[in-house]
Amino acid sequence: GIQVEQSPPDLILQEGANSTLRCNFSDSVNNLQWFHQNPWGQLINLFYIPSGTKQNGRLSATTVATERYSLLYISSSQTTDSGVYFCAAYSGGGADGLTFGKGTHLIIQP
Amino acid sequence: NAGVMQNPRHLVRRRGQEARLRCSPMKGHSHVYWYRQLPEEGLKFMVYLQKENIIDESGMPKERFSAEFPKEGPSILRIQQVVRGDSAAYFCASSPGQSFTEAFFGQGTRLTVV
């Protein structure tokens, strides 16, 4: 099945900083999603982005399907951005569910 | 439009007991997925169901675990004779179509086996 790798595994930033999170995947994808798991464990949908670029406020994402990677950009970080960011992909082969990366643990310090 | 609803949020079971986790998908969604998250790890796919059908259970342990999504009512993930290693967060997701459509997750059920 598809492999999903995220980097960096951990990231500590000061409030107001910008960051880029990366997701590499091993096969062509029919579904690529970014999630934020907040400190209470909730999984929040950020982007459904199997290809192209999307923006939502301070967050944006780009997936370059031909090169098998996706990037999540967070600008002007706030303490509420802290948590774990997961990338998850589905390629159409193997299991029918999403394959998750191990996540990027982001800490925003005031 | 309510999101994916899971209950209970927290469940404590003694070793050997049964655990039943419930999931009501978003309105209009007929595809349900269950995932398990161990501490400090990403989510792992367990099973994919549509109404009255198990489509893919390749991620489900072969013994003690079962899932159903009846014609009426929520999807149920059942774990029989729980062991300490079953302690985890179990998430349910739903989507309007197959796995290439956007999935939305519930808040999860945190199972603790004592």
gemmi code that builds the backbone of each chain (N, CA, C; Angstrom):
import gemmi

chains = {
    "A": [
        ("GLY", (0.816, -1.198, 0.000), (0.000, 0.000, 0.000), (0.853, 1.253, 0.000)),
        ("ILE", (0.188, 2.388, -0.068), (0.877, 3.673, -0.137), (1.602, 3.966, 1.170)),
        ("GLN", (2.762, 4.615, 1.072), (3.518, 5.062, 2.236), (3.405, 6.582, 2.328)),
        ("VAL", (3.246, 7.092, 3.546), (3.120, 8.539, 3.768), (4.134, 8.954, 4.817)),
        ("GLU", (4.985, 9.896, 4.453), (6.011, 10.373, 5.390), (5.873, 11.874, 5.583)),
        ("GLN", (5.949, 12.299, 6.832), (5.812, 13.719, 7.151), (7.094, 14.247, 7.787)),
        ("SER", (7.365, 15.514, 7.498), (8.523, 16.155, 8.115), (8.225, 17.640, 8.328)),
        ("PRO", (8.858, 18.252, 9.361), (9.651, 17.577, 10.391), (8.738, 16.869, 11.393)),
        ("PRO", (9.255, 15.984, 12.204), (8.416, 15.333, 13.217), (8.013, 16.279, 14.341)),
        ("ASP", (8.883, 17.224, 14.664), (8.612, 18.189, 15.734), (9.028, 19.578, 15.274)),
        ("LEU", (8.275, 20.581, 15.728), (8.577, 21.958, 15.344), (8.133, 22.884, 16.466)),
        ("ILE", (9.077, 23.704, 16.946), (8.764, 24.670, 18.001), (9.007, 26.065, 17.445)),
        ("LEU", (8.011, 26.917, 17.499), (8.097, 28.255, 16.928), (7.547, 29.294, 17.893)),
        ("GLN", (7.972, 30.525, 17.684), (7.407, 31.623, 18.437), (6.129, 32.116, 17.746)),
        ("GLU", (5.247, 32.643, 18.532), (4.015, 33.222, 17.991), (4.376, 34.242, 16.918)),
        ("GLY", (3.648, 34.198, 15.807), (3.886, 35.137, 14.722), (4.752, 34.594, 13.606)),
        ("ALA", (5.440, 33.476, 13.872), (6.328, 32.894, 12.857), (5.509, 32.165, 11.791)),
        ("ASN", (6.171, 31.917, 10.663), (5.571, 31.117, 9.580), (6.210, 29.732, 9.564)),
        ("SER", (5.475, 28.759, 9.034), (6.036, 27.405, 8.981), (5.538, 26.664, 7.741)),
        ("THR", (6.335, 25.680, 7.336), (5.983, 24.814, 6.208), (6.124, 23.370, 6.650)),
        ("LEU", (5.052, 22.613, 6.503), (5.054, 21.197, 6.844), (4.977, 20.404, 5.544)),
        ("ARG", (5.721, 19.310, 5.491), (5.809, 18.560, 4.244), (5.245, 17.150, 4.409)),
        ("CYS", (4.652, 16.658, 3.324), (4.103, 15.303, 3.278), (4.532, 14.673, 1.956)),
        ("ASN", (5.295, 13.592, 2.031), (5.683, 12.831, 0.836), (4.881, 11.539, 0.783)),
        ("PHE", (4.463, 11.164, -0.399), (3.717, 9.914, -0.536), (4.288, 9.102, -1.706)),
        ("SER", (4.104, 7.793, -1.614), (4.859, 6.877, -2.478), (4.131, 6.483, -3.762)),
        ("ASP", (2.864, 6.923, -3.921), (2.091, 6.493, -5.076), (1.180, 7.638, -5.510)),
        ("SER", (0.609, 7.540, -6.677), (-0.359, 8.546, -7.088), (-1.569, 8.474, -6.164)),
        ("VAL", (-2.202, 9.616, -5.940), (-3.272, 9.675, -4.933), (-4.598, 10.118, -5.550)),
        ("ASN", (-5.673, 9.526, -5.010), (-7.029, 9.966, -5.342), (-7.605, 10.839, -4.243)),
        ("ASN", (-6.969, 10.818, -3.081), (-7.416, 11.618, -1.950), (-6.182, 11.995, -1.135)),
        ("LEU", (-6.106, 13.263, -0.763), (-5.033, 13.744, 0.096), (-5.668, 14.771, 1.028)),
        ("GLN", (-5.569, 14.516, 2.324), (-6.185, 15.426, 3.290), (-5.176, 15.833, 4.355)),
        ("TRP", (-5.312, 17.052, 4.840), (-4.560, 17.548, 5.988), (-5.529, 17.728, 7.157)),
        ("PHE", (-5.061, 17.301, 8.337), (-5.852, 17.416, 9.558), (-5.019, 18.081, 10.648)),
        ("HIS", (-5.702, 18.732, 11.555), (-5.096, 19.247, 12.782), (-5.724, 18.501, 13.946)),
        ("GLN", (-4.891, 17.815, 14.729), (-5.395, 17.191, 15.953), (-5.040, 18.104, 17.111)),
        ("ASN", (-6.060, 18.686, 17.719), (-5.808, 19.658, 18.777), (-5.473, 18.946, 20.090)),
        ("PRO", (-5.065, 19.689, 21.112), (-4.665, 19.050, 22.372), (-5.778, 18.234, 23.021)),
        ("TRP", (-7.010, 18.413, 22.641), (-8.115, 17.615, 23.188), (-8.372, 16.364, 22.354)),
        ("GLY", (-7.577, 16.167, 21.314), (-7.678, 14.948, 20.523), (-8.599, 15.022, 19.320)),
        ("GLN", (-9.277, 16.144, 19.144), (-10.173, 16.274, 17.996), (-9.396, 16.389, 16.699)),
        ("LEU", (-9.897, 15.711, 15.653), (-9.315, 15.804, 14.322), (-10.133, 16.800, 13.508)),
        ("ILE", (-9.479, 17.883, 13.124), (-10.153, 18.935, 12.392), (-9.700, 18.886, 10.943)),
        ("ASN", (-10.664, 18.871, 10.024), (-10.311, 18.909, 8.596), (-9.736, 20.268, 8.233)),
        ("LEU", (-8.573, 20.250, 7.593), (-7.988, 21.502, 7.119), (-8.189, 21.635, 5.613)),
        ("PHE", (-7.722, 20.631, 4.883), (-7.816, 20.681, 3.435), (-8.051, 19.287, 2.855)),
        ("TYR", (-8.874, 19.255, 1.817), (-9.005, 18.096, 0.932), (-8.329, 18.540, -0.351)),
        ("ILE", (-7.149, 17.974, -0.649), (-6.337, 18.568, -1.703), (-5.523, 17.504, -2.446)),
        ("PRO", (-6.169, 16.639, -3.244), (-5.405, 15.652, -4.020), (-4.517, 16.274, -5.094)),
        ("SER", (-4.790, 17.529, -5.432), (-3.915, 18.255, -6.353), (-4.232, 19.739, -6.224)),
        ("GLY", (-3.283, 20.580, -6.666), (-3.540, 22.014, -6.714), (-3.229, 22.744, -5.433)),
        ("THR", (-3.747, 23.953, -5.328), (-3.483, 24.843, -4.202), (-4.794, 25.364, -3.654)),
        ("LYS", (-4.855, 25.426, -2.313), (-6.029, 25.991, -1.640), (-5.561, 26.880, -0.512)),
        ("GLN", (-6.404, 27.844, -0.156), (-6.097, 28.725, 0.961), (-7.330, 28.890, 1.824)),
        ("ASN", (-7.084, 28.959, 3.132), (-8.160, 29.206, 4.088), (-7.583, 30.045, 5.222)),
        ("GLY", (-7.778, 31.348, 5.122), (-7.240, 32.253, 6.145), (-5.731, 32.234, 6.170)),
        ("ARG", (-5.172, 31.931, 7.353), (-3.713, 31.908, 7.505), (-3.094, 30.606, 7.006)),
        ("LEU", (-3.918, 29.665, 6.650), (-3.423, 28.371, 6.194), (-3.587, 28.229, 4.685)),
        ("SER", (-2.606, 27.582, 4.081), (-2.730, 27.220, 2.672), (-2.028, 25.892, 2.454)),
        ("ALA", (-2.371, 25.237, 1.352), (-1.771, 23.942, 1.052), (-1.590, 23.805, -0.442)),
        ("THR", (-0.546, 23.077, -0.799), (-0.262, 22.793, -2.206), (0.083, 21.324, -2.337)),
        ("THR", (-0.526, 20.655, -3.300), (-0.157, 19.270, -3.611), (0.345, 19.218, -5.048)),
        ("VAL", (1.573, 18.702, -5.191), (2.143, 18.488, -6.526), (2.085, 16.979, -6.765)),
        ("ALA", (0.999, 16.550, -7.373), (0.725, 15.117, -7.473), (1.788, 14.396, -8.302)),
        ("THR", (2.283, 15.059, -9.337), (3.263, 14.406, -10.212), (4.583, 14.157, -9.497)),
        ("GLU", (4.882, 14.982, -8.482), (6.115, 14.799, -7.727), (5.855, 14.170, -6.350)),
        ("ARG", (4.614, 13.832, -6.089), (4.236, 13.059, -4.916), (4.592, 13.736, -3.600)),
        ("TYR", (4.195, 15.007, -3.468), (4.329, 15.661, -2.182), (3.258, 16.722, -2.023)),
        ("SER", (3.024, 17.062, -0.756), (2.097, 18.126, -0.415), (2.724, 18.978, 0.685)),
        ("LEU", (2.431, 20.257, 0.662), (2.956, 21.188, 1.657), (1.801, 21.919, 2.330)),
        ("LEU", (1.931, 22.089, 3.634), (0.968, 22.881, 4.409), (1.712, 24.092, 4.946)),
        ("TYR", (1.202, 25.289, 4.643), (1.811, 26.527, 5.106), (0.938, 27.145, 6.208)),
        ("ILE", (1.592, 27.531, 7.284), (0.899, 28.246, 8.349), (1.597, 29.583, 8.510)),
        ("SER", (0.865, 30.653, 8.344), (1.460, 31.988, 8.484), (0.988, 32.633, 9.786)),
        ("SER", (1.821, 33.536, 10.301), (1.493, 34.293, 11.523), (0.938, 33.380, 12.612)),
        ("SER", (1.734, 32.385, 12.996), (1.274, 31.353, 13.928), (0.699, 31.925, 15.216)),
        ("GLN", (-0.319, 31.254, 15.730), (-0.920, 31.590, 17.020), (-0.820, 30.374, 17.933)),
        ("THR", (-0.907, 30.616, 19.233), (-0.763, 29.499, 20.190), (-1.822, 28.430, 19.950)),
        ("THR", (-2.983, 28.839, 19.441), (-4.046, 27.866, 19.166), (-3.732, 26.970, 17.973)),
        ("ASP", (-2.667, 27.280, 17.243), (-2.239, 26.405, 16.142), (-1.478, 25.188, 16.659)),
        ("SER", (-1.129, 25.185, 17.914), (-0.393, 24.055, 18.490), (-1.189, 22.763, 18.354)),
        ("GLY", (-0.456, 21.667, 18.241), (-1.095, 20.361, 18.097), (-0.313, 19.526, 17.101)),
        ("VAL", (-0.944, 18.465, 16.643), (-0.304, 17.575, 15.672), (-1.006, 17.727, 14.333)),
        ("TYR", (-0.227, 17.868, 13.289), (-0.753, 17.999, 11.932), (-0.501, 16.695, 11.185)),
        ("PHE", (-1.587, 16.124, 10.689), (-1.497, 14.859, 9.967), (-1.819, 15.062, 8.495)),
        ("CYS", (-1.067, 14.362, 7.680), (-1.359, 14.211, 6.271), (-1.869, 12.788, 6.091)),
        ("ALA", (-2.875, 12.606, 5.257), (-3.423, 11.269, 5.012), (-3.748, 11.137, 3.533)),
        ("ALA", (-3.467, 9.963, 2.965), (-3.629, 9.775, 1.526), (-4.312, 8.464, 1.218)),
        ("TYR", (-4.953, 8.440, 0.058), (-5.575, 7.222, -0.461), (-5.191, 7.110, -1.932)),
        ("SER", (-4.675, 5.932, -2.314), (-4.179, 5.788, -3.679), (-5.088, 4.944, -4.556)),
        ("GLY", (-6.039, 4.262, -3.962), (-6.904, 3.393, -4.750), (-6.467, 1.949, -4.735)),
        ("GLY", (-5.272, 1.691, -4.277), (-4.821, 0.311, -4.149), (-4.699, -0.057, -2.690)),
        ("GLY", (-4.624, -1.302, -2.374), (-4.485, -1.699, -0.978), (-5.769, -1.468, -0.205)),
        ("ALA", (-5.644, -1.105, 1.057), (-6.806, -0.898, 1.913), (-7.619, 0.292, 1.426)),
        ("ASP", (-8.890, 0.269, 1.757), (-9.801, 1.287, 1.265), (-9.845, 2.550, 2.106)),
        ("GLY", (-9.108, 2.583, 3.182), (-9.138, 3.774, 4.012), (-7.940, 4.659, 3.742)),
        ("LEU", (-7.904, 5.794, 4.423), (-6.773, 6.702, 4.342), (-5.567, 6.112, 5.073)),
        ("THR", (-4.379, 6.355, 4.508), (-3.132, 6.021, 5.186), (-2.563, 7.311, 5.754)),
        ("PHE", (-2.354, 7.315, 7.064), (-1.868, 8.503, 7.755), (-0.360, 8.488, 7.893)),
        ("GLY", (0.253, 9.691, 7.822), (1.625, 9.844, 8.248), (1.690, 9.878, 9.770)),
        ("LYS", (2.900, 9.957, 10.290), (3.077, 9.956, 11.745), (2.862, 11.334, 12.350)),
        ("GLY", (2.708, 12.344, 11.517), (2.356, 13.665, 12.021), (3.546, 14.574, 12.287)),
        ("THR", (3.260, 15.863, 12.312), (4.219, 16.886, 12.759), (3.649, 17.504, 14.019)),
        ("HIS", (4.426, 17.405, 15.112), (3.994, 17.965, 16.387), (4.465, 19.413, 16.467)),
        ("LEU", (3.532, 20.346, 16.412), (3.828, 21.778, 16.376), (3.513, 22.420, 17.717)),
        ("ILE", (4.490, 23.130, 18.247), (4.291, 23.891, 19.486), (4.552, 25.357, 19.178)),
        ("ILE", (3.563, 26.205, 19.433), (3.712, 27.645, 19.253), (3.822, 28.278, 20.629)),
        ("GLN", (4.941, 28.915, 20.866), (5.194, 29.536, 22.172), (4.814, 31.013, 22.134)),
        ("PRO", (4.206, 31.507, 23.221), (3.809, 32.925, 23.240), (5.015, 33.855, 23.350)),
    ],
    "B": [
        ("ASN", (-26.141, 21.019, 10.252), (-25.794, 19.647, 9.890), (-24.786, 19.136, 10.913)),
        ("ALA", (-25.237, 18.233, 11.744), (-24.359, 17.715, 12.778), (-23.228, 16.943, 12.127)),
        ("GLY", (-22.093, 16.953, 12.816), (-20.952, 16.213, 12.322), (-21.071, 14.737, 12.646)),
        ("VAL", (-19.951, 14.030, 12.531), (-19.912, 12.615, 12.880), (-19.983, 12.506, 14.406)),
        ("MET", (-20.917, 11.721, 14.884), (-21.123, 11.606, 16.325), (-20.660, 10.254, 16.820)),
        ("GLN", (-19.786, 10.267, 17.811), (-19.324, 9.028, 18.409), (-19.677, 9.024, 19.891)),
        ("ASN", (-20.032, 7.858, 20.372), (-20.227, 7.721, 21.827), (-19.928, 6.304, 22.268)),
        ("PRO", (-19.470, 6.148, 23.492), (-19.169, 7.227, 24.423), (-17.847, 7.913, 24.079)),
        ("ARG", (-17.576, 9.041, 24.698), (-16.286, 9.712, 24.480), (-15.166, 8.982, 25.211)),
        ("HIS", (-15.481, 8.469, 26.374), (-14.513, 7.722, 27.167), (-15.174, 6.430, 27.638)),
        ("LEU", (-14.405, 5.359, 27.617), (-14.929, 4.054, 28.016), (-13.848, 3.309, 28.773)),
        ("VAL", (-14.189, 2.851, 29.952), (-13.261, 2.062, 30.768), (-13.830, 0.659, 30.891)),
        ("ARG", (-13.020, -0.319, 30.568), (-13.430, -1.714, 30.656), (-12.344, -2.506, 31.386)),
        ("ARG", (-12.792, -3.518, 32.128), (-11.843, -4.446, 32.750), (-11.459, -5.503, 31.714)),
        ("ARG", (-10.279, -6.045, 31.885), (-9.830, -7.118, 30.993), (-10.871, -8.235, 30.939)),
        ("GLY", (-11.170, -8.694, 29.723), (-12.150, -9.750, 29.542), (-13.561, -9.275, 29.243)),
        ("GLN", (-13.838, -7.978, 29.473), (-15.169, -7.466, 29.179), (-15.288, -7.124, 27.699)),
        ("GLU", (-16.508, -6.744, 27.303), (-16.752, -6.332, 25.923), (-16.851, -4.816, 25.846)),
        ("ALA", (-16.369, -4.265, 24.740), (-16.504, -2.831, 24.496), (-17.321, -2.636, 23.228)),
        ("ARG", (-18.286, -1.719, 23.298), (-19.104, -1.365, 22.124), (-18.975, 0.125, 21.874)),
        ("LEU", (-18.508, 0.469, 20.688), (-18.301, 1.854, 20.315), (-19.291, 2.182, 19.188)),
        ("ARG", (-19.936, 3.354, 19.299), (-20.979, 3.709, 18.343), (-20.581, 4.917, 17.504)),
        ("CYS", (-21.066, 4.921, 16.275), (-20.751, 6.012, 15.361), (-21.948, 6.302, 14.476)),
        ("SER", (-22.406, 7.543, 14.526), (-23.454, 7.993, 13.598), (-22.814, 8.905, 12.572)),
        ("PRO", (-22.884, 8.550, 11.290), (-22.227, 9.373, 10.268), (-22.945, 10.695, 10.065)),
        ("MET", (-22.287, 11.580, 9.336), (-22.905, 12.846, 8.965), (-24.133, 12.554, 8.110)),
        ("LYS", (-25.093, 13.460, 8.170), (-26.316, 13.314, 7.385), (-25.947, 13.251, 5.905)),
        ("GLY", (-26.499, 12.265, 5.224), (-26.227, 12.133, 3.799), (-25.018, 11.273, 3.470)),
        ("HIS", (-24.273, 10.858, 4.495), (-23.105, 10.004, 4.272), (-23.486, 8.543, 4.517)),
        ("SER", (-23.111, 7.686, 3.569), (-23.432, 6.270, 3.718), (-22.182, 5.398, 3.806)),
        ("HIS", (-21.012, 6.042, 3.896), (-19.741, 5.313, 3.962), (-19.099, 5.614, 5.312)),
        ("VAL", (-18.750, 4.563, 6.041), (-18.200, 4.710, 7.393), (-16.873, 3.953, 7.487)),
        ("TYR", (-15.930, 4.564, 8.170), (-14.598, 3.990, 8.353), (-14.246, 4.041, 9.841)),
        ("TRP", (-13.584, 3.008, 10.319), (-13.072, 3.020, 11.694), (-11.542, 2.992, 11.659)),
        ("TYR", (-10.953, 3.799, 12.555), (-9.503, 3.894, 12.684), (-9.132, 3.758, 14.155)),
        ("ARG", (-7.907, 3.303, 14.399), (-7.394, 3.222, 15.767), (-6.120, 4.068, 15.860)),
        ("GLN", (-6.015, 4.804, 16.966), (-4.818, 5.611, 17.206), (-4.201, 5.200, 18.532)),
        ("LEU", (-2.978, 4.656, 18.455), (-2.228, 4.347, 19.667), (-1.497, 5.613, 20.105)),
        ("PRO", (-1.108, 5.716, 21.371), (-0.435, 6.925, 21.870), (0.772, 7.302, 21.020)),
        ("GLU", (0.867, 8.589, 20.710), (2.002, 9.152, 19.968), (2.124, 8.597, 18.546)),
        ("GLU", (1.051, 8.070, 17.993), (1.097, 7.543, 16.633), (-0.013, 8.133, 15.775)),
        ("GLY", (0.108, 7.929, 14.487), (-0.958, 8.320, 13.567), (-2.084, 7.307, 13.611)),
        ("LEU", (-3.129, 7.600, 12.878), (-4.285, 6.713, 12.852), (-4.043, 5.565, 11.881)),
        ("LYS", (-4.569, 4.381, 12.244), (-4.439, 3.205, 11.397), (-5.840, 2.747, 10.988)),
        ("PHE", (-6.017, 2.538, 9.693), (-7.294, 2.080, 9.162), (-7.635, 0.688, 9.691)),
        ("MET", (-8.916, 0.500, 10.061), (-9.361, -0.822, 10.514), (-10.361, -1.433, 9.534)),
        ("VAL", (-11.458, -0.694, 9.268), (-12.538, -1.296, 8.478), (-13.344, -0.215, 7.785)),
        ("TYR", (-13.889, -0.597, 6.615), (-14.709, 0.311, 5.811), (-16.050, -0.376, 5.570)),
        ("LEU", (-17.139, 0.336, 5.886), (-18.467, -0.250, 5.756), (-19.397, 0.692, 4.996)),
        ("GLN", (-20.317, 0.081, 4.292), (-21.494, 0.780, 3.805), (-22.693, 0.120, 4.465)),
        ("LYS", (-23.845, 0.694, 4.290), (-25.038, 0.152, 4.943), (-25.149, -1.362, 4.693)),
        ("GLU", (-25.150, -2.121, 5.786), (-25.345, -3.576, 5.788), (-24.217, -4.348, 5.095)),
        ("ASN", (-23.139, -3.690, 4.735), (-22.037, -4.389, 4.064), (-20.689, -3.990, 4.643)),
        ("ILE", (-19.828, -4.975, 4.838), (-18.427, -4.708, 5.143), (-17.678, -4.742, 3.815)),
        ("ILE", (-17.065, -3.602, 3.457), (-16.407, -3.498, 2.160), (-14.941, -3.924, 2.261)),
        ("ASP", (-14.273, -3.497, 3.312), (-12.855, -3.802, 3.477), (-12.549, -3.876, 4.963)),
        ("GLU", (-12.135, -5.026, 5.437), (-11.771, -5.179, 6.859), (-10.317, -5.597, 6.992)),
        ("SER", (-9.503, -5.190, 6.032), (-8.107, -5.640, 6.002), (-7.280, -5.135, 7.174)),
        ("GLY", (-7.720, -4.065, 7.836), (-6.977, -3.530, 8.969), (-7.485, -3.999, 10.311)),
        ("MET", (-8.444, -4.862, 10.311), (-9.077, -5.312, 11.551), (-8.343, -6.545, 12.078)),
        ("PRO", (-8.031, -6.583, 13.379), (-7.479, -7.822, 13.933), (-8.430, -8.989, 13.672)),
        ("LYS", (-7.856, -10.166, 13.448), (-8.667, -11.317, 13.017), (-9.579, -11.831, 14.126)),
        ("GLU", (-9.183, -11.637, 15.350), (-9.980, -12.161, 16.457), (-10.465, -11.030, 17.354)),
        ("ARG", (-11.580, -11.231, 17.946), (-12.204, -10.391, 18.988), (-12.804, -9.098, 18.465)),
        ("PHE", (-12.450, -8.650, 17.287), (-12.961, -7.386, 16.749), (-14.012, -7.658, 15.665)),
        ("SER", (-15.086, -6.888, 15.692), (-16.081, -6.973, 14.630), (-16.729, -5.611, 14.460)),
        ("ALA", (-17.308, -5.390, 13.290), (-17.953, -4.114, 13.003), (-19.197, -4.371, 12.184)),
        ("GLU", (-20.166, -3.474, 12.367), (-21.387, -3.569, 11.585), (-21.923, -2.173, 11.325)),
        ("PHE", (-22.724, -2.041, 10.290), (-23.390, -0.793, 9.966), (-24.780, -1.195, 9.473)),
        ("PRO", (-25.726, -1.339, 10.394), (-27.033, -1.868, 10.016), (-27.835, -0.866, 9.191)),
        ("LYS", (-28.923, -1.375, 8.627), (-29.792, -0.529, 7.811), (-30.304, 0.664, 8.613)),
        ("GLU", (-30.651, 0.411, 9.865), (-31.100, 1.479, 10.754), (-30.146, 1.579, 11.928)),
        ("GLY", (-29.823, 2.781, 12.327), (-29.007, 2.958, 13.520), (-27.540, 3.177, 13.199)),
        ("PRO", (-26.754, 3.371, 14.264), (-25.349, 3.722, 14.075), (-24.498, 2.522, 13.685)),
        ("SER", (-23.278, 2.813, 13.269), (-22.285, 1.772, 13.081), (-21.726, 1.394, 14.453)),
        ("ILE", (-21.424, 0.126, 14.645), (-20.913, -0.370, 15.929), (-19.578, -1.059, 15.683)),
        ("LEU", (-18.597, -0.682, 16.495), (-17.342, -1.436, 16.559), (-17.354, -2.185, 17.877)),
        ("ARG", (-17.214, -3.495, 17.805), (-17.324, -4.348, 18.986), (-15.994, -5.037, 19.234)),
        ("ILE", (-15.542, -4.947, 20.471), (-14.303, -5.621, 20.862), (-14.650, -6.558, 22.007)),
        ("GLN", (-14.486, -7.839, 21.756), (-14.786, -8.832, 22.788), (-13.543, -9.156, 23.594)),
        ("GLN", (-13.745, -9.515, 24.860), (-12.654, -9.963, 25.742), (-11.454, -9.024, 25.650)),
        ("VAL", (-11.690, -7.763, 25.978), (-10.648, -6.754, 25.806), (-9.403, -7.089, 26.622)),
        ("VAL", (-8.254, -6.659, 26.060), (-6.959, -6.805, 26.724), (-6.332, -5.417, 26.823)),
        ("ARG", (-5.282, -5.318, 27.665), (-4.654, -4.010, 27.880), (-4.211, -3.369, 26.565)),
        ("GLY", (-3.747, -4.169, 25.621), (-3.257, -3.649, 24.344), (-4.334, -3.026, 23.475)),
        ("ASP", (-5.605, -3.229, 23.839), (-6.696, -2.608, 23.092), (-6.898, -1.152, 23.496)),
        ("SER", (-6.256, -0.718, 24.563), (-6.383, 0.672, 25.011), (-5.866, 1.590, 23.908)),
        ("ALA", (-6.717, 2.491, 23.467), (-6.389, 3.375, 22.338), (-7.549, 4.333, 22.139)),
        ("ALA", (-7.346, 5.267, 21.205), (-8.453, 6.113, 20.759), (-8.979, 5.530, 19.452)),
        ("TYR", (-10.280, 5.351, 19.384), (-10.912, 4.795, 18.189), (-11.733, 5.901, 17.529)),
        ("PHE", (-11.399, 6.157, 16.275), (-12.069, 7.214, 15.532), (-12.925, 6.613, 14.429)),
        ("CYS", (-14.049, 7.251, 14.225), (-14.929, 6.916, 13.122), (-14.916, 8.087, 12.138)),
        ("ALA", (-14.969, 7.778, 10.861), (-15.071, 8.802, 9.828), (-16.206, 8.436, 8.896)),
        ("SER", (-16.771, 9.443, 8.254), (-17.781, 9.177, 7.232), (-17.496, 10.033, 6.010)),
        ("SER", (-17.974, 9.556, 4.874), (-17.812, 10.307, 3.628), (-19.048, 10.080, 2.767)),
        ("PRO", (-19.275, 10.992, 1.827), (-20.464, 10.861, 0.971), (-20.302, 9.808, -0.115)),
        ("GLY", (-19.050, 9.418, -0.375), (-18.783, 8.431, -1.407), (-17.627, 7.557, -0.984)),
        ("GLN", (-16.973, 6.971, -1.953), (-15.870, 6.062, -1.646), (-14.646, 6.827, -1.153)),
        ("SER", (-13.541, 6.089, -0.999), (-12.391, 6.642, -0.272), (-11.718, 7.820, -0.952)),
        ("PHE", (-12.086, 8.113, -2.192), (-11.474, 9.273, -2.828), (-12.225, 10.567, -2.499)),
        ("THR", (-13.329, 10.436, -1.762), (-14.065, 11.632, -1.350), (-13.626, 12.049, 0.042)),
        ("GLU", (-13.903, 13.305, 0.407), (-13.414, 13.853, 1.660), (-14.063, 13.144, 2.847)),
        ("ALA", (-13.217, 12.752, 3.793), (-13.692, 12.082, 5.002), (-13.707, 13.065, 6.163)),
        ("PHE", (-14.720, 12.920, 7.012), (-14.866, 13.755, 8.202), (-14.875, 12.850, 9.429)),
        ("PHE", (-14.171, 13.283, 10.471), (-13.959, 12.425, 11.626), (-14.791, 12.859, 12.830)),
        ("GLY", (-15.174, 11.876, 13.614), (-15.796, 12.131, 14.897), (-14.743, 12.478, 15.933)),
        ("GLN", (-15.196, 12.714, 17.159), (-14.294, 13.141, 18.229), (-13.543, 11.980, 18.854)),
        ("GLY", (-13.917, 10.767, 18.488), (-13.197, 9.611, 18.984), (-13.755, 9.071, 20.293)),
        ("THR", (-13.491, 7.801, 20.524), (-13.780, 7.147, 21.806), (-12.452, 6.680, 22.371)),
        ("ARG", (-12.165, 7.139, 23.583), (-10.935, 6.727, 24.240), (-11.217, 5.536, 25.146)),
        ("LEU", (-10.702, 4.388, 24.733), (-10.918, 3.144, 25.472), (-9.723, 2.887, 26.376)),
        ("THR", (-10.019, 2.674, 27.633), (-8.983, 2.301, 28.595), (-9.348, 0.941, 29.170)),
        ("VAL", (-8.425, 0.002, 29.082), (-8.638, -1.336, 29.641), (-7.794, -1.452, 30.909)),
        ("VAL", (-8.478, -1.747, 32.018), (-7.769, -1.817, 33.307), (-7.719, -3.260, 33.804)),
    ],
}
model = gemmi.Model(1)
for chain_id, residues in chains.items():
    chain = gemmi.Chain(chain_id)
    for i, (resn, *xyz) in enumerate(residues, 1):
        res = gemmi.Residue()
        res.name, res.seqid = resn, gemmi.SeqId(i, " ")
        for name, pos in zip(("N", "CA", "C"), xyz):
            atom = gemmi.Atom()
            atom.name, atom.element = name, gemmi.Element(name[0])
            atom.pos, atom.b_iso = gemmi.Position(*pos), 0.0
            res.add_atom(atom)
        chain.add_residue(res)
    model.add_chain(chain)
structure = gemmi.Structure()
structure.add_model(model)
structure.setup_entities()
